[in-house]
Amino acid sequence: MALECFDYTGLTMDDMLAKVRCEPKLLLEAPGHELKEVIGPDRTDCFGVRQLTVDTNCEFSAATPFWLGIVTRGGGRLKWDDESRMVQRGSVFLTPAGLPVLGIDSAHDEPMQITVCLPPQA
């Protein structure tokens, strides 16, 4: 089985969770939104994961050529250039290379939360 490669023999549940759990680290808190790092370069240089929570609206730049977004809570509108797209919980989108900033407006009673998946660092 695939999970046989992991050996947690002798670990309590608390010990195992302490070993593998990634606690989000606050990177930015601004009016209308906050950004947390979930998996950063201290864990792996193969990819990165951040959590963006938008209460009202923001302009977001991941400072990377492209990134994948997964809406995990709420919904709203994504805006770029002269275009826009409505998204909701479960929506997945890929920002194209060369898009400097993505406008994000939360449109629900609850904040919109987006899991931001980043490529390896160059």
Biopython code that builds the backbone (N, CA, C, O; Angstrom):
import numpy as np
from Bio.PDB.StructureBuilder import StructureBuilder

atoms = [
    (1, "MET", "N", (0.828, -1.187, 0.000)),
    (1, "MET", "CA", (0.000, 0.000, 0.000)),
    (1, "MET", "C", (0.874, 1.253, 0.000)),
    (1, "MET", "O", (2.005, 1.239, 0.486)),
    (2, "ALA", "N", (0.337, 2.316, -0.546)),
    (2, "ALA", "CA", (1.094, 3.563, -0.659)),
    (2, "ALA", "C", (1.421, 4.160, 0.696)),
    (2, "ALA", "O", (2.484, 4.761, 0.857)),
    (3, "LEU", "N", (0.542, 4.013, 1.673)),
    (3, "LEU", "CA", (0.778, 4.626, 2.973)),
    (3, "LEU", "C", (1.783, 3.858, 3.823)),
    (3, "LEU", "O", (2.171, 4.338, 4.888)),
    (4, "GLU", "N", (2.213, 2.685, 3.385)),
    (4, "GLU", "CA", (3.191, 1.913, 4.146)),
    (4, "GLU", "C", (4.559, 2.582, 4.177)),
    (4, "GLU", "O", (5.405, 2.202, 4.986)),
    (5, "CYS", "N", (4.794, 3.557, 3.325)),
    (5, "CYS", "CA", (6.085, 4.241, 3.314)),
    (5, "CYS", "C", (6.226, 5.195, 4.498)),
    (5, "CYS", "O", (7.328, 5.666, 4.782)),
    (6, "PHE", "N", (5.126, 5.485, 5.190)),
    (6, "PHE", "CA", (5.159, 6.355, 6.363)),
    (6, "PHE", "C", (5.106, 5.508, 7.626)),
    (6, "PHE", "O", (4.199, 4.694, 7.797)),
    (7, "ASP", "N", (6.063, 5.696, 8.492)),
    (7, "ASP", "CA", (6.111, 4.932, 9.739)),
    (7, "ASP", "C", (5.969, 5.876, 10.920)),
    (7, "ASP", "O", (6.890, 6.618, 11.261)),
    (8, "TYR", "N", (4.807, 5.834, 11.531)),
    (8, "TYR", "CA", (4.550, 6.643, 12.710)),
    (8, "TYR", "C", (4.443, 5.774, 13.963)),
    (8, "TYR", "O", (3.816, 6.165, 14.947)),
    (9, "THR", "N", (5.050, 4.611, 13.917)),
    (9, "THR", "CA", (5.035, 3.696, 15.049)),
    (9, "THR", "C", (5.620, 4.384, 16.276)),
    (9, "THR", "O", (6.673, 5.018, 16.202)),
    (10, "GLY", "N", (4.932, 4.254, 17.396)),
    (10, "GLY", "CA", (5.426, 4.811, 18.644)),
    (10, "GLY", "C", (5.075, 6.264, 18.868)),
    (10, "GLY", "O", (5.377, 6.809, 19.930)),
    (11, "LEU", "N", (4.444, 6.911, 17.894)),
    (11, "LEU", "CA", (4.055, 8.302, 18.067)),
    (11, "LEU", "C", (2.613, 8.391, 18.551)),
    (11, "LEU", "O", (1.739, 7.672, 18.068)),
    (12, "THR", "N", (2.380, 9.266, 19.495)),
    (12, "THR", "CA", (1.003, 9.550, 19.876)),
    (12, "THR", "C", (0.388, 10.430, 18.792)),
    (12, "THR", "O", (1.099, 10.968, 17.944)),
    (13, "MET", "N", (-0.919, 10.574, 18.825)),
    (13, "MET", "CA", (-1.590, 11.426, 17.849)),
    (13, "MET", "C", (-1.056, 12.861, 17.946)),
    (13, "MET", "O", (-0.824, 13.504, 16.922)),
    (14, "ASP", "N", (-0.862, 13.362, 19.160)),
    (14, "ASP", "CA", (-0.333, 14.725, 19.334)),
    (14, "ASP", "C", (1.076, 14.853, 18.767)),
    (14, "ASP", "O", (1.399, 15.862, 18.141)),
    (15, "ASP", "N", (1.930, 13.831, 18.981)),
    (15, "ASP", "CA", (3.297, 13.850, 18.444)),
    (15, "ASP", "C", (3.279, 13.841, 16.921)),
    (15, "ASP", "O", (4.029, 14.573, 16.275)),
    (16, "MET", "N", (2.414, 13.004, 16.356)),
    (16, "MET", "CA", (2.334, 12.902, 14.899)),
    (16, "MET", "C", (1.839, 14.217, 14.296)),
    (16, "MET", "O", (2.383, 14.685, 13.296)),
    (17, "LEU", "N", (0.816, 14.811, 14.897)),
    (17, "LEU", "CA", (0.306, 16.083, 14.385)),
    (17, "LEU", "C", (1.346, 17.194, 14.516)),
    (17, "LEU", "O", (1.469, 18.035, 13.625)),
    (18, "ALA", "N", (2.086, 17.202, 15.608)),
    (18, "ALA", "CA", (3.147, 18.211, 15.782)),
    (18, "ALA", "C", (4.219, 18.059, 14.706)),
    (18, "ALA", "O", (4.832, 19.043, 14.292)),
    (19, "LYS", "N", (4.439, 16.850, 14.263)),
    (19, "LYS", "CA", (5.465, 16.580, 13.248)),
    (19, "LYS", "C", (5.023, 17.010, 11.846)),
    (19, "LYS", "O", (5.839, 17.501, 11.066)),
    (20, "VAL", "N", (3.740, 16.829, 11.521)),
    (20, "VAL", "CA", (3.300, 17.044, 10.141)),
    (20, "VAL", "C", (2.413, 18.267, 9.923)),
    (20, "VAL", "O", (2.286, 18.719, 8.785)),
    (21, "ARG", "N", (1.806, 18.811, 10.952)),
    (21, "ARG", "CA", (0.881, 19.938, 10.778)),
    (21, "ARG", "C", (1.639, 21.212, 10.417)),
    (21, "ARG", "O", (2.678, 21.527, 10.997)),
    (22, "CYS", "N", (1.094, 21.926, 9.452)),
    (22, "CYS", "CA", (1.654, 23.220, 9.043)),
    (22, "CYS", "C", (0.768, 24.315, 9.614)),
    (22, "CYS", "O", (-0.385, 24.454, 9.206)),
    (23, "GLU", "N", (1.286, 25.085, 10.544)),
    (23, "GLU", "CA", (0.542, 26.194, 11.119)),
    (23, "GLU", "C", (0.703, 27.423, 10.218)),
    (23, "GLU", "O", (1.827, 27.840, 9.940)),
    (24, "PRO", "N", (-0.413, 28.004, 9.759)),
    (24, "PRO", "CA", (-0.316, 29.194, 8.909)),
    (24, "PRO", "C", (0.384, 30.348, 9.623)),
    (24, "PRO", "O", (0.180, 30.579, 10.814)),
    (25, "LYS", "N", (1.213, 31.064, 8.866)),
    (25, "LYS", "CA", (1.957, 32.213, 9.385)),
    (25, "LYS", "C", (1.434, 33.469, 8.691)),
    (25, "LYS", "O", (1.386, 33.523, 7.463)),
    (26, "LEU", "N", (1.047, 34.468, 9.464)),
    (26, "LEU", "CA", (0.519, 35.704, 8.912)),
    (26, "LEU", "C", (1.614, 36.457, 8.153)),
    (26, "LEU", "O", (2.655, 36.790, 8.719)),
    (27, "LEU", "N", (1.366, 36.723, 6.860)),
    (27, "LEU", "CA", (2.309, 37.470, 6.029)),
    (27, "LEU", "C", (1.885, 38.924, 5.864)),
    (27, "LEU", "O", (2.724, 39.824, 5.826)),
    (28, "LEU", "N", (0.563, 39.148, 5.766)),
    (28, "LEU", "CA", (0.055, 40.488, 5.484)),
    (28, "LEU", "C", (-1.342, 40.635, 6.062)),
    (28, "LEU", "O", (-2.203, 39.774, 5.876)),
    (29, "GLU", "N", (-1.548, 41.719, 6.752)),
    (29, "GLU", "CA", (-2.892, 42.060, 7.227)),
    (29, "GLU", "C", (-3.149, 43.498, 6.804)),
    (29, "GLU", "O", (-2.437, 44.416, 7.209)),
    (30, "ALA", "N", (-4.180, 43.681, 5.981)),
    (30, "ALA", "CA", (-4.509, 44.999, 5.440)),
    (30, "ALA", "C", (-6.021, 45.173, 5.486)),
    (30, "ALA", "O", (-6.752, 44.192, 5.627)),
    (31, "PRO", "N", (-6.493, 46.395, 5.370)),
    (31, "PRO", "CA", (-7.946, 46.602, 5.360)),
    (31, "PRO", "C", (-8.603, 45.778, 4.255)),
    (31, "PRO", "O", (-8.266, 45.925, 3.080)),
    (32, "GLY", "N", (-9.526, 44.925, 4.630)),
    (32, "GLY", "CA", (-10.267, 44.139, 3.654)),
    (32, "GLY", "C", (-9.714, 42.768, 3.354)),
    (32, "GLY", "O", (-10.407, 41.956, 2.742)),
    (33, "HIS", "N", (-8.477, 42.474, 3.765)),
    (33, "HIS", "CA", (-7.934, 41.146, 3.453)),
    (33, "HIS", "C", (-6.714, 40.820, 4.324)),
    (33, "HIS", "O", (-6.097, 41.696, 4.929)),
    (34, "GLU", "N", (-6.395, 39.516, 4.357)),
    (34, "GLU", "CA", (-5.168, 39.059, 5.006)),
    (34, "GLU", "C", (-4.613, 37.877, 4.226)),
    (34, "GLU", "O", (-5.351, 37.158, 3.551)),
    (35, "LEU", "N", (-3.300, 37.688, 4.329)),
    (35, "LEU", "CA", (-2.606, 36.631, 3.615)),
    (35, "LEU", "C", (-1.753, 35.844, 4.605)),
    (35, "LEU", "O", (-0.978, 36.415, 5.372)),
    (36, "LYS", "N", (-1.914, 34.509, 4.571)),
    (36, "LYS", "CA", (-1.130, 33.637, 5.442)),
    (36, "LYS", "C", (-0.352, 32.638, 4.597)),
    (36, "LYS", "O", (-0.823, 32.190, 3.552)),
    (37, "GLU", "N", (0.827, 32.300, 5.057)),
    (37, "GLU", "CA", (1.623, 31.263, 4.413)),
    (37, "GLU", "C", (1.316, 29.947, 5.107)),
    (37, "GLU", "O", (1.464, 29.836, 6.324)),
    (38, "VAL", "N", (0.887, 28.942, 4.333)),
    (38, "VAL", "CA", (0.575, 27.626, 4.882)),
    (38, "VAL", "C", (1.773, 26.695, 4.703)),
    (38, "VAL", "O", (2.196, 26.030, 5.649)),
    (39, "ILE", "N", (2.314, 26.651, 3.490)),
    (39, "ILE", "CA", (3.520, 25.866, 3.200)),
    (39, "ILE", "C", (4.495, 26.785, 2.502)),
    (39, "ILE", "O", (4.221, 27.276, 1.407)),
    (40, "GLY", "N", (5.636, 27.019, 3.133)),
    (40, "GLY", "CA", (6.634, 27.932, 2.593)),
    (40, "GLY", "C", (7.947, 27.234, 2.310)),
    (40, "GLY", "O", (8.038, 26.010, 2.395)),
    (41, "PRO", "N", (8.968, 28.013, 1.972)),
    (41, "PRO", "CA", (10.264, 27.444, 1.613)),
    (41, "PRO", "C", (10.959, 26.725, 2.770)),
    (41, "PRO", "O", (11.894, 25.957, 2.546)),
    (42, "ASP", "N", (10.515, 26.967, 4.001)),
    (42, "ASP", "CA", (11.094, 26.236, 5.127)),
    (42, "ASP", "C", (10.642, 24.778, 5.132)),
    (42, "ASP", "O", (11.290, 23.937, 5.756)),
    (43, "ARG", "N", (9.525, 24.461, 4.436)),
    (43, "ARG", "CA", (9.019, 23.083, 4.330)),
    (43, "ARG", "C", (9.476, 22.397, 3.046)),
    (43, "ARG", "O", (9.873, 21.232, 3.066)),
    (44, "THR", "N", (9.419, 23.131, 1.920)),
    (44, "THR", "CA", (9.803, 22.571, 0.622)),
    (44, "THR", "C", (10.066, 23.708, -0.361)),
    (44, "THR", "O", (9.484, 24.787, -0.252)),
    (45, "ASP", "N", (10.949, 23.449, -1.319)),
    (45, "ASP", "CA", (11.164, 24.430, -2.380)),
    (45, "ASP", "C", (10.472, 23.980, -3.670)),
    (45, "ASP", "O", (10.683, 24.572, -4.728)),
    (46, "CYS", "N", (9.645, 22.931, -3.580)),
    (46, "CYS", "CA", (8.951, 22.393, -4.754)),
    (46, "CYS", "C", (7.664, 23.145, -5.092)),
    (46, "CYS", "O", (7.244, 23.160, -6.250)),
    (47, "PHE", "N", (7.035, 23.767, -4.094)),
    (47, "PHE", "CA", (5.798, 24.515, -4.297)),
    (47, "PHE", "C", (5.537, 25.347, -3.050)),
    (47, "PHE", "O", (6.233, 25.208, -2.044)),
    (48, "GLY", "N", (4.535, 26.210, -3.120)),
    (48, "GLY", "CA", (4.132, 27.003, -1.966)),
    (48, "GLY", "C", (2.621, 27.058, -1.885)),
    (48, "GLY", "O", (1.938, 26.944, -2.903)),
    (49, "VAL", "N", (2.093, 27.231, -0.682)),
    (49, "VAL", "CA", (0.650, 27.354, -0.485)),
    (49, "VAL", "C", (0.401, 28.524, 0.462)),
    (49, "VAL", "O", (1.002, 28.618, 1.532)),
    (50, "ARG", "N", (-0.493, 29.406, 0.048)),
    (50, "ARG", "CA", (-0.894, 30.540, 0.878)),
    (50, "ARG", "C", (-2.413, 30.553, 0.982)),
    (50, "ARG", "O", (-3.112, 29.960, 0.160)),
    (51, "GLN", "N", (-2.905, 31.233, 1.996)),
    (51, "GLN", "CA", (-4.342, 31.354, 2.204)),
    (51, "GLN", "C", (-4.688, 32.840, 2.220)),
    (51, "GLN", "O", (-4.238, 33.590, 3.086)),
    (52, "LEU", "N", (-5.494, 33.246, 1.249)),
    (52, "LEU", "CA", (-5.926, 34.636, 1.128)),
    (52, "LEU", "C", (-7.377, 34.731, 1.589)),
    (52, "LEU", "O", (-8.245, 34.040, 1.057)),
    (53, "THR", "N", (-7.636, 35.572, 2.562)),
    (53, "THR", "CA", (-9.001, 35.806, 3.047)),
    (53, "THR", "C", (-9.373, 37.242, 2.718)),
    (53, "THR", "O", (-8.698, 38.182, 3.137)),
    (54, "VAL", "N", (-10.466, 37.403, 1.956)),
    (54, "VAL", "CA", (-10.907, 38.726, 1.513)),
    (54, "VAL", "C", (-12.255, 39.026, 2.160)),
    (54, "VAL", "O", (-13.252, 38.368, 1.864)),
    (55, "ASP", "N", (-12.280, 40.023, 3.045)),
    (55, "ASP", "CA", (-13.524, 40.439, 3.696)),
    (55, "ASP", "C", (-14.344, 41.336, 2.783)),
    (55, "ASP", "O", (-15.565, 41.198, 2.705)),
    (56, "THR", "N", (-13.682, 42.247, 2.098)),
    (56, "THR", "CA", (-14.376, 43.195, 1.225)),
    (56, "THR", "C", (-13.801, 43.120, -0.187)),
    (56, "THR", "O", (-14.416, 42.535, -1.079)),
    (57, "ASN", "N", (-12.623, 43.711, -0.390)),
    (57, "ASN", "CA", (-11.976, 43.642, -1.703)),
    (57, "ASN", "C", (-10.483, 43.888, -1.533)),
    (57, "ASN", "O", (-10.027, 44.398, -0.510)),
    (58, "CYS", "N", (-9.737, 43.511, -2.567)),
    (58, "CYS", "CA", (-8.296, 43.751, -2.567)),
    (58, "CYS", "C", (-7.762, 43.595, -3.981)),
    (58, "CYS", "O", (-8.440, 43.081, -4.870)),
    (59, "GLU", "N", (-6.542, 44.048, -4.164)),
    (59, "GLU", "CA", (-5.784, 43.775, -5.384)),
    (59, "GLU", "C", (-4.645, 42.886, -4.959)),
    (59, "GLU", "O", (-3.838, 43.265, -4.110)),
    (60, "PHE", "N", (-4.570, 41.688, -5.547)),
    (60, "PHE", "CA", (-3.621, 40.678, -5.100)),
    (60, "PHE", "C", (-2.602, 40.360, -6.181)),
    (60, "PHE", "O", (-2.945, 40.162, -7.346)),
    (61, "SER", "N", (-1.345, 40.316, -5.769)),
    (61, "SER", "CA", (-0.257, 39.892, -6.632)),
    (61, "SER", "C", (0.551, 38.851, -5.875)),
    (61, "SER", "O", (1.011, 39.109, -4.763)),
    (62, "ALA", "N", (0.726, 37.688, -6.463)),
    (62, "ALA", "CA", (1.474, 36.618, -5.797)),
    (62, "ALA", "C", (2.971, 36.745, -6.036)),
    (62, "ALA", "O", (3.743, 35.944, -5.507)),
    (63, "ALA", "N", (3.400, 37.725, -6.814)),
    (63, "ALA", "CA", (4.823, 37.937, -7.127)),
    (63, "ALA", "C", (5.448, 36.682, -7.725)),
    (63, "ALA", "O", (6.581, 36.326, -7.400)),
    (64, "THR", "N", (4.709, 36.025, -8.591)),
    (64, "THR", "CA", (5.171, 34.839, -9.298)),
    (64, "THR", "C", (4.544, 34.879, -10.691)),
    (64, "THR", "O", (3.494, 35.497, -10.864)),
    (65, "PRO", "N", (5.152, 34.242, -11.681)),
    (65, "PRO", "CA", (4.616, 34.340, -13.044)),
    (65, "PRO", "C", (3.158, 33.880, -13.170)),
    (65, "PRO", "O", (2.407, 34.448, -13.963)),
    (66, "PHE", "N", (2.751, 32.880, -12.416)),
    (66, "PHE", "CA", (1.381, 32.390, -12.457)),
    (66, "PHE", "C", (1.084, 31.689, -11.131)),
    (66, "PHE", "O", (1.994, 31.364, -10.368)),
    (67, "TRP", "N", (-0.187, 31.468, -10.875)),
    (67, "TRP", "CA", (-0.591, 30.722, -9.687)),
    (67, "TRP", "C", (-1.981, 30.162, -9.874)),
    (67, "TRP", "O", (-2.760, 30.652, -10.690)),
    (68, "LEU", "N", (-2.282, 29.131, -9.111)),
    (68, "LEU", "CA", (-3.577, 28.463, -9.144)),
    (68, "LEU", "C", (-4.353, 28.871, -7.904)),
    (68, "LEU", "O", (-3.805, 28.866, -6.802)),
    (69, "GLY", "N", (-5.623, 29.226, -8.068)),
    (69, "GLY", "CA", (-6.470, 29.601, -6.940)),
    (69, "GLY", "C", (-7.632, 28.642, -6.785)),
    (69, "GLY", "O", (-8.229, 28.212, -7.772)),
    (70, "ILE", "N", (-7.952, 28.309, -5.544)),
    (70, "ILE", "CA", (-9.096, 27.452, -5.228)),
    (70, "ILE", "C", (-9.937, 28.195, -4.195)),
    (70, "ILE", "O", (-9.456, 28.493, -3.102)),
    (71, "VAL", "N", (-11.184, 28.493, -4.533)),
    (71, "VAL", "CA", (-12.070, 29.185, -3.600)),
    (71, "VAL", "C", (-12.587, 28.145, -2.606)),
    (71, "VAL", "O", (-13.300, 27.216, -2.984)),
    (72, "THR", "N", (-12.224, 28.308, -1.342)),
    (72, "THR", "CA", (-12.591, 27.329, -0.324)),
    (72, "THR", "C", (-13.711, 27.810, 0.590)),
    (72, "THR", "O", (-14.252, 27.031, 1.374)),
    (73, "ARG", "N", (-14.060, 29.082, 0.493)),
    (73, "ARG", "CA", (-15.152, 29.617, 1.300)),
    (73, "ARG", "C", (-15.672, 30.884, 0.636)),
    (73, "ARG", "O", (-14.898, 31.653, 0.066)),
    (74, "GLY", "N", (-16.966, 31.100, 0.708)),
    (74, "GLY", "CA", (-17.556, 32.323, 0.178)),
    (74, "GLY", "C", (-17.551, 32.366, -1.343)),
    (74, "GLY", "O", (-17.586, 31.329, -2.007)),
    (75, "GLY", "N", (-17.508, 33.561, -1.877)),
    (75, "GLY", "CA", (-17.510, 33.758, -3.318)),
    (75, "GLY", "C", (-17.427, 35.236, -3.629)),
    (75, "GLY", "O", (-17.394, 36.072, -2.726)),
    (76, "GLY", "N", (-17.395, 35.549, -4.906)),
    (76, "GLY", "CA", (-17.314, 36.943, -5.307)),
    (76, "GLY", "C", (-16.889, 37.089, -6.749)),
    (76, "GLY", "O", (-17.182, 36.229, -7.580)),
    (77, "ARG", "N", (-16.202, 38.169, -7.047)),
    (77, "ARG", "CA", (-15.803, 38.489, -8.419)),
    (77, "ARG", "C", (-14.291, 38.676, -8.510)),
    (77, "ARG", "O", (-13.677, 39.337, -7.672)),
    (78, "LEU", "N", (-13.708, 38.077, -9.548)),
    (78, "LEU", "CA", (-12.302, 38.297, -9.895)),
    (78, "LEU", "C", (-12.279, 39.290, -11.042)),
    (78, "LEU", "O", (-13.079, 39.186, -11.972)),
    (79, "LYS", "N", (-11.360, 40.260, -10.984)),
    (79, "LYS", "CA", (-11.298, 41.292, -12.019)),
    (79, "LYS", "C", (-9.865, 41.454, -12.519)),
    (79, "LYS", "O", (-8.922, 41.484, -11.727)),
    (80, "TRP", "N", (-9.713, 41.555, -13.823)),
    (80, "TRP", "CA", (-8.416, 41.817, -14.434)),
    (80, "TRP", "C", (-8.654, 42.537, -15.759)),
    (80, "TRP", "O", (-9.657, 42.294, -16.431)),
    (81, "ASP", "N", (-7.747, 43.409, -16.125)),
    (81, "ASP", "CA", (-7.885, 44.213, -17.343)),
    (81, "ASP", "C", (-9.309, 44.749, -17.413)),
    (81, "ASP", "O", (-9.761, 45.413, -16.480)),
    (82, "ASP", "N", (-10.026, 44.473, -18.503)),
    (82, "ASP", "CA", (-11.419, 44.910, -18.648)),
    (82, "ASP", "C", (-12.384, 43.736, -18.519)),
    (82, "ASP", "O", (-13.500, 43.797, -19.035)),
    (83, "GLU", "N", (-11.975, 42.681, -17.844)),
    (83, "GLU", "CA", (-12.799, 41.485, -17.732)),
    (83, "GLU", "C", (-13.041, 41.142, -16.271)),
    (83, "GLU", "O", (-12.370, 41.657, -15.377)),
    (84, "SER", "N", (-14.023, 40.254, -16.043)),
    (84, "SER", "CA", (-14.289, 39.773, -14.689)),
    (84, "SER", "C", (-14.960, 38.404, -14.770)),
    (84, "SER", "O", (-15.471, 37.995, -15.813)),
    (85, "ARG", "N", (-14.938, 37.715, -13.635)),
    (85, "ARG", "CA", (-15.528, 36.374, -13.560)),
    (85, "ARG", "C", (-16.052, 36.163, -12.141)),
    (85, "ARG", "O", (-15.358, 36.461, -11.169)),
    (86, "MET", "N", (-17.273, 35.652, -12.024)),
    (86, "MET", "CA", (-17.841, 35.304, -10.731)),
    (86, "MET", "C", (-17.288, 33.939, -10.312)),
    (86, "MET", "O", (-17.161, 33.031, -11.132)),
    (87, "VAL", "N", (-16.963, 33.811, -9.027)),
    (87, "VAL", "CA", (-16.483, 32.545, -8.479)),
    (87, "VAL", "C", (-17.233, 32.257, -7.187)),
    (87, "VAL", "O", (-17.774, 33.161, -6.550)),
    (88, "GLN", "N", (-17.254, 31.000, -6.820)),
    (88, "GLN", "CA", (-17.905, 30.579, -5.582)),
    (88, "GLN", "C", (-17.105, 29.426, -4.990)),
    (88, "GLN", "O", (-16.147, 28.947, -5.596)),
    (89, "ARG", "N", (-17.505, 28.988, -3.813)),
    (89, "ARG", "CA", (-16.823, 27.878, -3.165)),
    (89, "ARG", "C", (-16.731, 26.707, -4.140)),
    (89, "ARG", "O", (-17.730, 26.296, -4.729)),
    (90, "GLY", "N", (-15.523, 26.180, -4.303)),
    (90, "GLY", "CA", (-15.287, 25.085, -5.233)),
    (90, "GLY", "C", (-14.729, 25.527, -6.578)),
    (90, "GLY", "O", (-14.248, 24.695, -7.347)),
    (91, "SER", "N", (-14.784, 26.820, -6.875)),
    (91, "SER", "CA", (-14.227, 27.321, -8.137)),
    (91, "SER", "C", (-12.711, 27.217, -8.114)),
    (91, "SER", "O", (-12.076, 27.440, -7.083)),
    (92, "VAL", "N", (-12.139, 26.873, -9.266)),
    (92, "VAL", "CA", (-10.693, 26.777, -9.439)),
    (92, "VAL", "C", (-10.320, 27.657, -10.624)),
    (92, "VAL", "O", (-11.009, 27.652, -11.644)),
    (93, "PHE", "N", (-9.235, 28.410, -10.495)),
    (93, "PHE", "CA", (-8.805, 29.263, -11.600)),
    (93, "PHE", "C", (-7.283, 29.332, -11.635)),
    (93, "PHE", "O", (-6.610, 29.152, -10.620)),
    (94, "LEU", "N", (-6.767, 29.591, -12.809)),
    (94, "LEU", "CA", (-5.331, 29.742, -13.033)),
    (94, "LEU", "C", (-5.087, 31.144, -13.556)),
    (94, "LEU", "O", (-5.683, 31.550, -14.555)),
    (95, "THR", "N", (-4.214, 31.888, -12.888)),
    (95, "THR", "CA", (-3.879, 33.213, -13.401)),
    (95, "THR", "C", (-2.797, 33.043, -14.464)),
    (95, "THR", "O", (-1.837, 32.302, -14.251)),
    (96, "PRO", "N", (-2.935, 33.706, -15.583)),
    (96, "PRO", "CA", (-1.947, 33.559, -16.644)),
    (96, "PRO", "C", (-0.641, 34.283, -16.330)),
    (96, "PRO", "O", (-0.604, 35.239, -15.555)),
    (97, "ALA", "N", (0.408, 33.805, -16.946)),
    (97, "ALA", "CA", (1.700, 34.486, -16.822)),
    (97, "ALA", "C", (1.542, 35.906, -17.343)),
    (97, "ALA", "O", (0.892, 36.137, -18.363)),
    (98, "GLY", "N", (2.132, 36.835, -16.647)),
    (98, "GLY", "CA", (2.086, 38.221, -17.090)),
    (98, "GLY", "C", (0.944, 39.036, -16.501)),
    (98, "GLY", "O", (0.869, 40.241, -16.744)),
    (99, "LEU", "N", (0.051, 38.414, -15.732)),
    (99, "LEU", "CA", (-1.010, 39.185, -15.078)),
    (99, "LEU", "C", (-0.434, 39.768, -13.794)),
    (99, "LEU", "O", (-0.201, 39.027, -12.838)),
    (100, "PRO", "N", (-0.201, 41.075, -13.749)),
    (100, "PRO", "CA", (0.486, 41.642, -12.590)),
    (100, "PRO", "C", (-0.364, 41.661, -11.320)),
    (100, "PRO", "O", (0.147, 41.421, -10.226)),
    (101, "VAL", "N", (-1.672, 41.949, -11.464)),
    (101, "VAL", "CA", (-2.535, 42.104, -10.299)),
    (101, "VAL", "C", (-3.922, 41.549, -10.615)),
    (101, "VAL", "O", (-4.440, 41.734, -11.717)),
    (102, "LEU", "N", (-4.509, 40.875, -9.648)),
    (102, "LEU", "CA", (-5.877, 40.377, -9.780)),
    (102, "LEU", "C", (-6.742, 41.092, -8.751)),
    (102, "LEU", "O", (-6.447, 41.052, -7.556)),
    (103, "GLY", "N", (-7.808, 41.746, -9.208)),
    (103, "GLY", "CA", (-8.758, 42.375, -8.298)),
    (103, "GLY", "C", (-9.715, 41.322, -7.767)),
    (103, "GLY", "O", (-10.190, 40.476, -8.524)),
    (104, "ILE", "N", (-9.999, 41.365, -6.479)),
    (104, "ILE", "CA", (-10.881, 40.381, -5.857)),
    (104, "ILE", "C", (-11.898, 41.112, -4.998)),
    (104, "ILE", "O", (-11.533, 41.865, -4.095)),
    (105, "ASP", "N", (-13.185, 40.885, -5.283)),
    (105, "ASP", "CA", (-14.273, 41.458, -4.500)),
    (105, "ASP", "C", (-15.070, 40.332, -3.868)),
    (105, "ASP", "O", (-15.590, 39.470, -4.576)),
    (106, "SER", "N", (-15.173, 40.327, -2.546)),
    (106, "SER", "CA", (-16.001, 39.353, -1.849)),
    (106, "SER", "C", (-17.450, 39.794, -1.970)),
    (106, "SER", "O", (-17.756, 40.968, -1.761)),
    (107, "ALA", "N", (-18.353, 38.867, -2.305)),
    (107, "ALA", "CA", (-19.742, 39.247, -2.548)),
    (107, "ALA", "C", (-20.731, 38.481, -1.671)),
    (107, "ALA", "O", (-21.936, 38.529, -1.920)),
    (108, "HIS", "N", (-20.255, 37.792, -0.672)),
    (108, "HIS", "CA", (-21.140, 37.002, 0.175)),
    (108, "HIS", "C", (-21.164, 37.556, 1.594)),
    (108, "HIS", "O", (-20.427, 38.480, 1.937)),
    (109, "ASP", "N", (-22.025, 36.969, 2.398)),
    (109, "ASP", "CA", (-22.113, 37.367, 3.798)),
    (109, "ASP", "C", (-20.856, 36.995, 4.570)),
    (109, "ASP", "O", (-20.529, 37.623, 5.578)),
    (110, "GLU", "N", (-20.157, 35.978, 4.097)),
    (110, "GLU", "CA", (-18.928, 35.569, 4.760)),
    (110, "GLU", "C", (-17.729, 35.939, 3.882)),
    (110, "GLU", "O", (-17.879, 36.095, 2.670)),
    (111, "PRO", "N", (-16.563, 36.078, 4.471)),
    (111, "PRO", "CA", (-15.377, 36.403, 3.673)),
    (111, "PRO", "C", (-15.087, 35.315, 2.633)),
    (111, "PRO", "O", (-15.405, 34.143, 2.836)),
    (112, "MET", "N", (-14.483, 35.725, 1.523)),
    (112, "MET", "CA", (-14.051, 34.758, 0.523)),
    (112, "MET", "C", (-12.640, 34.302, 0.896)),
    (112, "MET", "O", (-11.768, 35.117, 1.197)),
    (113, "GLN", "N", (-12.436, 32.989, 0.869)),
    (113, "GLN", "CA", (-11.121, 32.442, 1.174)),
    (113, "GLN", "C", (-10.615, 31.703, -0.066)),
    (113, "GLN", "O", (-11.323, 30.888, -0.657)),
    (114, "ILE", "N", (-9.381, 32.009, -0.439)),
    (114, "ILE", "CA", (-8.775, 31.414, -1.627)),
    (114, "ILE", "C", (-7.475, 30.753, -1.214)),
    (114, "ILE", "O", (-6.618, 31.387, -0.598)),
    (115, "THR", "N", (-7.326, 29.481, -1.551)),
    (115, "THR", "CA", (-6.056, 28.789, -1.380)),
    (115, "THR", "C", (-5.223, 29.085, -2.616)),
    (115, "THR", "O", (-5.633, 28.774, -3.735)),
    (116, "VAL", "N", (-4.070, 29.676, -2.421)),
    (116, "VAL", "CA", (-3.184, 30.094, -3.508)),
    (116, "VAL", "C", (-2.047, 29.078, -3.599)),
    (116, "VAL", "O", (-1.251, 28.934, -2.671)),
    (117, "CYS", "N", (-1.984, 28.376, -4.730)),
    (117, "CYS", "CA", (-0.945, 27.365, -4.960)),
    (117, "CYS", "C", (0.112, 27.963, -5.873)),
    (117, "CYS", "O", (-0.189, 28.391, -6.988)),
    (118, "LEU", "N", (1.340, 27.990, -5.401)),
    (118, "LEU", "CA", (2.436, 28.672, -6.105)),
    (118, "LEU", "C", (3.401, 27.659, -6.712)),
    (118, "LEU", "O", (3.599, 26.576, -6.161)),
    (119, "PRO", "N", (4.002, 28.013, -7.848)),
    (119, "PRO", "CA", (5.014, 27.142, -8.452)),
    (119, "PRO", "C", (6.323, 27.182, -7.664)),
    (119, "PRO", "O", (6.481, 28.004, -6.762)),
    (120, "PRO", "N", (7.258, 26.300, -8.003)),
    (120, "PRO", "CA", (8.570, 26.345, -7.340)),
    (120, "PRO", "C", (9.216, 27.713, -7.511)),
    (120, "PRO", "O", (9.005, 28.389, -8.518)),
    (121, "GLN", "N", (9.997, 28.110, -6.528)),
    (121, "GLN", "CA", (10.709, 29.384, -6.614)),
    (121, "GLN", "C", (11.799, 29.275, -7.671)),
    (121, "GLN", "O", (12.491, 28.261, -7.762)),
    (122, "ALA", "N", (11.943, 30.326, -8.463)),
    (122, "ALA", "CA", (12.971, 30.319, -9.520)),
    (122, "ALA", "C", (14.326, 30.631, -8.936)),
    (122, "ALA", "O", (15.318, 30.672, -9.664)),
]
sb = StructureBuilder()
sb.init_structure("model")
sb.init_model(0)
sb.init_chain("A")
sb.init_seg("    ")
for serial, (resi, resn, name, xyz) in enumerate(atoms, 1):
    if name == "N":
        sb.init_residue(resn, " ", resi, " ")
    sb.init_atom(name, np.array(xyz, "f"), 0.0, 1.0, " ", f" {name:<3s}", serial, name[0])
structure = sb.get_structure()
